[in-house]
């Protein structure tokens, strides 16, 4: 539940809220329970998966405050001013946005390929307010929060590893994750025999060392 606690801490007041691929519906429950939205949409591509949220949000659905929709991404979902997509891959989130729209405000938690999501958001003129890594004690998660408009600028290192991880805003879980990845990369490098594989691993090793140095420099 630590992942849910971290995500709920980043939610904010809006008029219309949408949780795409909502899983159990905990984030929508939090929004409605705390009066953070007037109306909410919960969606999933699977009716069976969406049913879990429908059970949790039964009272709000009955009162018309929450509308469940079986759909793919943002298709058939009325426009919301705050959209959450958590627990999907970065490429999948990009696909959803590309086939839908960039929300005025958003909170994304990609399970992988966060770099591709960052690049897409910046290319679409998004301003990213928070971009960091957190841990629930077992896994590491990236979270990206922002809004449409603003024409943000990212460095290559920030695209790779997340801006807040490098500028001192949220360095600690990232530093542990990066050090673990560096050790694994050095081990793979010692075992690698093919020149192409060694070159790729060495480049990754240098990137990690640079990112770790940047994060430590702002402590």
Secondary structure, DSSP 8 states (H G I E B T S, - for coil): -HHHHHHHTT----SEEEEET-TT-HHHHHHHHTT--SEEEEEES-HHHHHHHHHHTHHHHHTTSEEEEE-STTTT----SEEEEESS-HHHHHHHHHHS---SEEEEE-SS-HHHHHHHHHHTTEEEEEEEEEE-SS-EEEEEEEEE-S-----HHHHHH-HHHHTTSS-HHHHHHHHHHHHHHHHHHHH--SHHHHHHHHHHHHHHHHHHHHHHHT-
